[in-house]
Amino acid sequence: MNRSRFLSDILSTIFERRYSASAAEDKRPTDELCRALLTGAGEVSGLKLARTIIARYGAMDMDEKRAFFRFLTEELDVDTDAVEASARLYGSERTPRHLEELVASAEPVRQELLRRINQVPGATAQLVAMRLDLLGFLKENPGFGRTDLDFTHLFTSWFNRGFLVLRRIDWDTPANILEKIIEYEAVHAIDDWDDLRRRIEPEDRHCFAFFHPVMPDEPLIFVEVALAKGVPGSVQEVLAEEREILSETQADTAVFYSISNCQRGLRGISFGNSLIKQVVEDLSRDLPHLKTFVTLSPIPGLNRWLQGLKDGQPDSAIAEILSAVDHTEKSGDAASLDHYAADLRYLATQYLVEQKRSDGLPLDPVARFHLGNGALIHDVHALADISQNGLQQSSGVMVNYLYDLSKVEQNHEEFATNKTVAQSRTIQSVLRAGFPDRKTRKTANG
């Protein structure tokens, strides 16, 4: 640990103890403290109140936290009578003052409370953690969703792209951040430090993360990139321990093979769009010989969809395929899945292109994300991720989304306007061929 970090940690500990002591000394109920903070107290006393509220919340049990969110939701909500009166005034005389009054009355009081709490140094991370608690209460307390709207509104502003800092993660990155990369990896688990080193140290491996200035040691989202010759068809190929390491000049393709959101309390605040575009821009500038930018992405909704098909037709070919997937997961032997590779490729392609939600957008969340960014579905690969997680969520199938820089804007507009799923000729050919003929397939496989 370097000297500045050591000093920072000491000061942080001192301040935390001081805030905790302050919280213990002030015996007023938490709701009274919140109302006092909203009365317009002076800067010094306001900061003391905000610190006390943060410390008090940190010491609450789950029942007390639930009561706190009930207070925010019910007691610090919009005053509809005030909104109606302000709207009438503004309707009769459209002055800046009346508009200001209308806007102020239409905003829930809890938004201003959260803003004032956020004036305390370090409070942003505490509010992100607070929202994570709130998300846990939503299922049994759906009314708390009103308060969650305010957290989302504020976080969207506080964490907008203008505040985010892109940093490359490499073997020289501080250990406390590297530990969090291991912890937050959500797509392909990082087994240990050696595994992490293989992913970020070689010349043909890159990792980039977004950080926020008020949370400098907490990555918000990161992407792992493999430089390759051609488009890979499996994550086993990308992560192989004994693979040949390429020089940067040998590679012609950048493969985004893992994107992980790190802060669950920021769920719904989108960083991935900006991250991919920024990384593509930086790599294009620094490595101009790279011609292709693709992902190697999971298909998280595929097995759920296949299970639905099986439930409707329990004696169908789908049941046979899922049984083979289950056998592979339990035995670790993927050879039996070779027989069903063409089936899985077709079914996954059909799912990605043709299966839609009620709003006409693709059923798969990862597909919605990349297609919304302007990518196209480039190719689909069976047996591309035969890890337990890969088999459980998508029967081992993965997909390449291609970011063709000359068509990204056009694809984005077509998707946003017409819900058009951009796709390659390869994908179109797979769909035209239809579900493989079982007799032909059995003959071809012996």
C-alpha positions as CSV (number, residue, x, y, z in Angstrom):
1,M,0.0,0.0,0.0
2,N,1.5,3.4,-0.9
3,R,1.9,6.2,1.6
4,S,-1.0,8.4,0.3
5,R,-3.4,5.5,0.3
6,F,-2.3,4.6,3.9
7,L,-2.9,8.2,5.1
8,S,-6.2,8.3,3.3
9,D,-7.4,5.1,5.1
10,I,-6.3,6.4,8.5
11,L,-8.2,9.7,7.9
12,S,-11.2,7.8,6.7
13,T,-11.2,5.6,9.8
14,I,-11.0,8.7,12.1
15,F,-13.8,10.4,10.3
16,E,-16.0,7.3,10.3
17,R,-15.5,7.0,14.1
18,R,-16.3,10.7,14.5
19,Y,-19.5,10.3,12.5
20,S,-20.5,7.3,14.4
21,A,-19.9,9.1,17.7
22,S,-22.0,12.0,16.4
23,A,-24.8,9.6,15.5
24,A,-24.7,8.1,19.0
25,E,-24.8,11.6,20.7
26,D,-27.8,12.9,18.7
27,K,-30.8,11.0,20.2
28,R,-33.4,12.4,17.9
29,P,-35.3,9.9,15.7
30,T,-34.0,9.5,12.2
31,D,-37.1,11.0,10.6
32,E,-36.6,14.1,12.7
33,L,-33.0,14.4,11.6
34,C,-34.1,14.2,8.0
35,R,-36.7,16.9,8.5
36,A,-34.1,19.1,10.2
37,L,-31.7,18.6,7.3
38,L,-34.5,19.7,4.9
39,T,-35.2,22.9,6.8
40,G,-32.2,24.7,5.3
41,A,-29.7,24.4,8.1
42,G,-26.3,26.1,7.7
43,E,-23.6,24.4,5.8
44,V,-21.7,23.1,8.8
45,S,-24.7,22.0,10.8
46,G,-26.2,20.5,7.6
47,L,-23.1,18.4,6.9
48,K,-23.2,17.2,10.5
49,L,-26.8,16.2,10.2
50,A,-26.2,14.4,6.9
51,R,-23.2,12.6,8.4
52,T,-25.3,11.5,11.3
53,I,-28.1,10.2,9.1
54,I,-25.6,8.2,7.1
55,A,-24.0,6.7,10.2
56,R,-27.5,6.1,11.7
57,Y,-28.6,4.3,8.6
58,G,-25.4,2.1,8.5
59,A,-26.3,0.9,12.1
60,M,-29.9,-0.1,11.2
61,D,-31.2,-3.6,11.0
62,M,-33.4,-4.7,8.1
63,D,-36.6,-3.8,9.9
64,E,-35.4,-0.3,10.7
65,K,-34.2,0.1,7.1
66,R,-37.6,-0.9,5.8
67,A,-39.2,1.7,8.1
68,F,-36.7,4.3,6.9
69,F,-37.7,3.6,3.2
70,R,-41.4,3.7,4.2
71,F,-40.8,7.2,5.7
72,L,-39.1,8.4,2.5
73,T,-41.9,7.0,0.4
74,E,-44.9,8.1,2.4
75,E,-43.8,11.1,4.3
76,L,-41.5,12.8,1.8
77,D,-43.7,12.3,-1.3
78,V,-45.1,14.9,-3.7
79,D,-47.7,17.2,-2.2
80,T,-50.4,16.9,-4.9
81,D,-52.4,19.9,-3.6
82,A,-49.3,22.1,-3.9
83,V,-48.7,20.8,-7.5
84,E,-52.3,21.5,-8.4
85,A,-52.1,25.0,-7.0
86,S,-48.8,25.7,-8.7
87,A,-50.1,24.4,-12.0
88,R,-53.1,26.7,-11.9
89,L,-50.9,29.7,-11.2
90,Y,-48.5,28.8,-14.0
91,G,-51.5,28.2,-16.3
92,S,-52.8,31.7,-15.6
93,E,-49.5,33.5,-15.7
94,R,-46.5,31.8,-17.3
95,T,-43.7,33.6,-15.4
96,P,-40.3,32.1,-14.5
97,R,-41.2,32.3,-10.8
98,H,-44.4,30.4,-11.3
99,L,-42.6,27.8,-13.4
100,E,-39.9,27.5,-10.7
101,E,-42.7,26.9,-8.1
102,L,-44.4,24.3,-10.2
103,V,-41.2,22.4,-10.8
104,A,-40.2,22.5,-7.1
105,S,-43.7,21.3,-6.0
106,A,-43.7,18.5,-8.6
107,E,-40.4,17.0,-7.2
108,P,-40.7,14.6,-4.3
109,V,-39.1,16.1,-1.1
110,R,-37.0,13.0,-0.7
111,Q,-35.0,14.0,-3.8
112,E,-33.7,17.1,-2.0
113,L,-33.0,15.0,1.1
114,L,-30.8,12.7,-1.0
115,R,-29.0,15.6,-2.6
116,R,-28.2,17.1,0.8
117,I,-27.0,13.8,2.2
118,N,-24.8,13.5,-0.9
119,Q,-22.9,16.7,0.0
120,V,-20.9,14.7,2.6
121,P,-17.6,13.4,1.2
122,G,-17.9,9.7,0.4
123,A,-21.7,9.8,0.7
124,T,-22.3,8.8,-3.0
125,A,-21.0,5.3,-2.4
126,Q,-23.2,5.1,0.8
127,L,-26.2,6.1,-1.2
128,V,-25.4,3.4,-3.9
129,A,-25.3,0.8,-1.0
130,M,-28.6,2.3,0.3
131,R,-30.3,1.8,-3.0
132,L,-29.1,-1.8,-3.1
133,D,-31.0,-2.3,0.2
134,L,-34.0,-0.6,-1.3
135,L,-34.0,-2.9,-4.4
136,G,-34.1,-5.9,-2.0
137,F,-37.3,-4.6,-0.5
138,L,-39.2,-3.9,-3.7
139,K,-40.7,-7.3,-4.2
140,E,-42.6,-7.3,-0.9
141,N,-43.0,-3.5,-0.9
142,P,-43.8,-2.4,-4.5
143,G,-44.8,1.1,-3.3
144,F,-41.1,1.7,-2.5
145,G,-40.7,1.9,-6.3
146,R,-41.6,5.5,-6.0
147,T,-38.5,6.2,-3.9
148,D,-36.5,4.0,-6.3
149,L,-37.5,6.4,-9.2
150,D,-35.8,9.2,-7.3
151,F,-32.6,7.2,-6.7
152,T,-32.6,6.3,-10.4
153,H,-33.2,9.9,-11.4
154,L,-30.4,11.3,-9.3
155,F,-27.9,8.5,-10.1
156,T,-28.6,9.0,-13.9
157,S,-27.4,12.6,-13.4
158,W,-24.6,11.9,-11.0
159,F,-23.1,9.1,-13.0
160,N,-23.6,10.5,-16.5
161,R,-20.9,9.9,-19.1
162,G,-19.3,13.3,-18.6
163,F,-18.2,12.3,-15.1
164,L,-16.9,8.9,-15.9
165,V,-13.1,8.1,-16.3
166,L,-11.9,5.3,-18.5
167,R,-8.9,3.5,-17.1
168,R,-7.0,0.5,-18.4
169,I,-6.7,-2.4,-16.0
170,D,-3.3,-4.1,-16.2
171,W,-0.9,-6.0,-13.9
172,D,0.4,-2.7,-12.5
173,T,-3.1,-1.6,-11.4
174,P,-3.3,-1.4,-7.5
175,A,-4.1,-4.7,-5.9
176,N,-7.3,-3.5,-4.2
177,I,-8.8,-2.8,-7.6
178,L,-7.5,-6.1,-9.1
179,E,-9.2,-7.9,-6.3
180,K,-12.5,-6.3,-7.2
181,I,-12.1,-7.2,-10.9
182,I,-11.9,-10.9,-9.7
183,E,-14.9,-10.4,-7.4
184,Y,-17.1,-8.6,-9.9
185,E,-16.4,-10.8,-13.0
186,A,-20.0,-11.9,-13.8
187,V,-19.6,-13.7,-17.1
188,H,-16.5,-16.0,-17.0
189,A,-15.4,-16.5,-13.4
190,I,-11.7,-15.6,-12.7
191,D,-10.4,-18.6,-10.7
192,D,-7.3,-17.0,-9.0
193,W,-4.6,-14.4,-9.5
194,D,-2.8,-16.5,-12.1
195,D,-6.1,-16.6,-14.1
196,L,-6.4,-12.8,-13.8
197,R,-2.8,-12.3,-14.9
198,R,-3.5,-14.4,-18.1
199,R,-6.4,-12.1,-18.9
200,I,-4.7,-8.7,-18.4
201,E,-0.9,-9.0,-18.7
202,P,-0.2,-10.4,-22.2
203,E,0.2,-8.1,-25.1
204,D,-2.9,-9.4,-26.8
205,R,-5.2,-9.0,-23.7
206,H,-6.8,-5.7,-22.6
207,C,-9.2,-4.7,-19.8
208,F,-10.9,-1.4,-19.4
209,A,-13.1,0.0,-16.7
210,F,-15.1,3.1,-16.0
211,F,-14.6,4.9,-12.7
212,H,-16.3,7.8,-11.0
213,P,-14.2,10.5,-9.3
214,V,-16.1,10.2,-6.0
215,M,-15.6,6.4,-6.1
216,P,-12.0,6.1,-7.4
217,D,-11.4,2.6,-6.1
218,E,-14.7,1.1,-7.2
219,P,-15.0,0.1,-10.9
220,L,-18.5,0.7,-12.2
221,I,-18.2,-1.6,-15.2
222,F,-15.4,-3.3,-17.0
223,V,-14.8,-5.1,-20.3
224,E,-12.2,-7.7,-21.1
225,V,-10.8,-7.7,-24.7
226,A,-8.9,-10.3,-26.6
227,L,-6.9,-9.4,-29.7
228,A,-7.1,-12.2,-32.2
229,K,-6.7,-13.3,-35.8
230,G,-10.2,-13.8,-37.1
231,V,-13.4,-14.1,-35.1
232,P,-13.2,-16.8,-32.4
233,G,-16.0,-19.3,-32.0
234,S,-15.6,-20.3,-28.4
235,V,-14.6,-18.9,-25.0
236,Q,-12.5,-22.0,-24.5
237,E,-10.3,-20.8,-27.4
238,V,-10.1,-17.3,-25.9
239,L,-9.2,-18.4,-22.4
240,A,-7.0,-21.4,-23.2
241,E,-4.0,-21.4,-20.8
242,E,-1.7,-22.8,-23.5
243,R,-2.8,-20.5,-26.3
244,E,-0.3,-18.8,-28.6
245,I,0.2,-15.1,-27.5
246,L,0.0,-12.7,-30.4
247,S,1.8,-9.5,-30.8
248,E,-0.5,-6.5,-31.1
249,T,0.6,-6.1,-34.8
250,Q,-0.5,-9.7,-35.6
251,A,-4.1,-9.2,-34.5
252,D,-6.8,-8.0,-36.9
253,T,-9.8,-8.5,-34.5
254,A,-10.7,-7.1,-31.1
255,V,-13.1,-9.5,-29.2
256,F,-15.2,-8.2,-26.3
257,Y,-15.7,-11.4,-24.5
258,S,-16.9,-10.3,-21.0
259,I,-18.7,-7.2,-19.8
260,S,-19.4,-7.0,-16.1
261,N,-21.4,-4.4,-14.2
262,C,-19.9,-4.0,-10.7
263,Q,-22.3,-2.0,-8.6
264,R,-25.6,-3.7,-8.0
265,G,-26.9,-0.5,-6.4
266,L,-26.6,1.2,-9.8
267,R,-28.8,-1.3,-11.6
268,G,-30.7,0.3,-14.5
269,I,-28.0,3.0,-14.9
270,S,-26.5,2.2,-18.3
271,F,-22.7,2.4,-18.7
272,G,-22.1,-0.4,-21.2
273,N,-23.1,1.6,-24.3
274,S,-20.6,4.3,-23.6
275,L,-17.9,1.9,-22.5
276,I,-17.9,-0.2,-25.7
277,K,-18.0,2.9,-27.9
278,Q,-15.1,4.5,-26.0
279,V,-13.0,1.3,-26.0
280,V,-13.6,0.8,-29.8
281,E,-12.6,4.4,-30.4
282,D,-9.5,4.1,-28.3
283,L,-8.4,0.8,-29.8
284,S,-9.1,2.1,-33.3
285,R,-6.8,5.1,-32.6
286,D,-4.0,3.2,-30.9
287,L,-4.1,0.0,-33.0
288,P,-5.2,1.1,-36.5
289,H,-4.6,-2.3,-38.0
290,L,-7.6,-3.7,-36.2
291,K,-10.3,-4.1,-38.7
292,T,-13.0,-6.1,-36.9
293,F,-14.7,-5.4,-33.5
294,V,-16.9,-8.2,-32.2
295,T,-18.3,-9.6,-29.0
296,L,-18.4,-13.2,-27.9
297,S,-21.5,-13.0,-25.8
298,P,-23.7,-15.2,-23.7
299,I,-27.4,-15.8,-24.5
300,P,-28.8,-15.7,-21.0
301,G,-32.5,-16.3,-21.9
302,L,-32.0,-19.2,-24.2
303,N,-32.4,-22.1,-21.9
304,R,-35.5,-20.5,-20.3
305,W,-37.1,-20.2,-23.7
306,L,-36.1,-23.8,-24.6
307,Q,-37.6,-25.0,-21.4
308,G,-40.8,-23.4,-22.3
309,L,-40.8,-25.2,-25.6
310,K,-40.1,-28.5,-23.9
311,D,-42.9,-27.9,-21.4
312,G,-45.3,-27.5,-24.3
313,Q,-44.1,-30.6,-26.1
314,P,-42.5,-32.9,-23.5
315,D,-41.7,-35.6,-26.1
316,S,-40.2,-33.3,-28.7
317,A,-36.6,-33.0,-30.0
318,I,-36.2,-30.1,-27.6
319,A,-36.5,-32.5,-24.6
320,E,-33.9,-34.7,-26.1
321,I,-31.5,-31.8,-26.6
322,L,-32.0,-30.4,-23.1
323,S,-31.4,-33.9,-21.7
324,A,-28.1,-34.1,-23.5
325,V,-27.2,-30.6,-22.1
326,D,-28.0,-31.8,-18.6
327,H,-25.9,-34.9,-19.1
328,T,-23.0,-32.8,-20.3
329,E,-23.3,-30.5,-17.3
330,K,-23.3,-33.5,-14.9
331,S,-20.6,-35.6,-16.6
332,G,-18.3,-32.8,-17.9
333,D,-18.2,-34.7,-21.2
334,A,-19.2,-32.4,-24.1
335,A,-18.8,-35.0,-26.8
336,S,-22.4,-36.0,-26.6
337,L,-23.5,-32.5,-27.5
338,D,-21.6,-32.6,-30.8
339,H,-24.6,-34.6,-32.1
340,Y,-26.9,-31.6,-31.4
341,A,-24.6,-28.7,-32.4
342,A,-26.6,-27.9,-35.6
343,D,-29.9,-28.0,-33.7
344,L,-28.6,-25.7,-31.0
345,R,-27.2,-23.2,-33.5
346,Y,-30.5,-23.0,-35.3
347,L,-32.6,-22.7,-32.2
348,A,-30.4,-20.0,-30.7
349,T,-30.5,-18.1,-34.0
350,Q,-34.2,-18.3,-34.1
351,Y,-34.5,-17.2,-30.5
352,L,-32.2,-14.2,-31.1
353,V,-33.8,-13.0,-34.3
354,E,-37.5,-14.0,-34.1
355,Q,-38.5,-14.2,-30.4
356,K,-39.8,-10.8,-29.2
357,R,-41.3,-9.2,-26.1
358,S,-44.7,-7.7,-26.2
359,D,-43.1,-4.3,-27.2
360,G,-41.6,-5.9,-30.3
361,L,-38.0,-5.9,-28.9
362,P,-35.9,-9.1,-28.8
363,L,-36.6,-11.4,-25.9
364,D,-32.9,-11.7,-25.0
365,P,-31.5,-8.8,-22.8
366,V,-28.0,-9.0,-24.2
367,A,-29.3,-8.9,-27.7
368,R,-31.4,-5.8,-26.9
369,F,-28.2,-4.2,-25.5
370,H,-25.9,-4.8,-28.4
371,L,-28.5,-4.3,-31.1
372,G,-29.5,-1.1,-29.4
373,N,-25.9,0.0,-29.6
374,G,-25.9,-0.5,-33.4
375,A,-24.2,-3.9,-33.6
376,L,-25.5,-6.8,-35.8
377,I,-25.8,-10.5,-35.1
378,H,-22.8,-11.9,-36.9
379,D,-22.6,-15.6,-36.1
380,V,-23.8,-18.2,-33.6
381,H,-21.7,-21.0,-32.1
382,A,-22.7,-24.2,-30.4
383,L,-20.4,-25.6,-27.7
384,A,-18.8,-22.2,-27.3
385,D,-19.0,-22.1,-23.5
386,I,-19.1,-25.5,-21.9
387,S,-18.6,-24.3,-18.4
388,Q,-21.4,-25.0,-15.9
389,N,-22.7,-21.5,-16.2
390,G,-22.6,-21.5,-20.0
391,L,-24.5,-24.8,-20.1
392,Q,-27.1,-23.7,-17.6
393,Q,-28.0,-20.4,-19.2
394,S,-27.6,-21.1,-22.9
395,S,-26.8,-24.8,-23.5
396,G,-23.2,-23.8,-24.3
397,V,-24.2,-21.5,-27.2
398,M,-22.6,-18.1,-27.7
399,V,-23.1,-15.3,-30.3
400,N,-20.9,-12.8,-32.0
401,Y,-22.3,-9.2,-32.2
402,L,-20.3,-7.3,-34.9
403,Y,-19.7,-3.5,-34.5
404,D,-19.2,-2.4,-38.1
405,L,-18.2,1.2,-37.6
406,S,-19.5,2.2,-41.0
407,K,-23.0,0.9,-40.1
408,V,-23.4,1.3,-36.3
409,E,-25.4,4.5,-36.6
410,Q,-27.7,3.2,-39.3
411,N,-28.2,-0.1,-37.4
412,H,-29.0,1.9,-34.2
413,E,-31.6,4.1,-36.0
414,E,-33.3,1.1,-37.6
415,F,-33.5,-0.7,-34.3
416,A,-34.7,2.3,-32.4
417,T,-37.2,3.3,-35.0
418,N,-38.4,0.0,-36.6
419,K,-37.1,-2.6,-34.1
420,T,-35.1,-4.1,-37.0
421,V,-32.7,-6.8,-36.0
422,A,-29.5,-6.3,-38.0
423,Q,-28.0,-9.6,-39.0
424,S,-25.3,-11.0,-41.3
425,R,-25.9,-13.2,-44.3
426,T,-24.6,-16.2,-42.3
427,I,-27.4,-15.7,-39.8
428,Q,-30.0,-15.4,-42.6
429,S,-28.7,-18.6,-44.1
430,V,-29.0,-20.5,-40.8
431,L,-32.7,-19.3,-40.5
432,R,-33.5,-20.2,-44.2
433,A,-32.1,-23.7,-43.7
434,G,-34.5,-24.3,-40.8
435,F,-34.3,-27.0,-38.1
436,P,-31.9,-29.7,-39.2
437,D,-33.6,-32.8,-40.6
438,R,-33.2,-35.5,-37.9
439,K,-32.7,-38.3,-40.4
440,T,-30.1,-36.4,-42.3
441,R,-28.4,-35.4,-39.1
442,K,-28.3,-38.9,-37.8
443,T,-26.8,-40.2,-41.0
444,A,-24.2,-37.5,-41.1
445,N,-23.2,-38.3,-37.5
446,G,-23.3,-42.1,-38.0
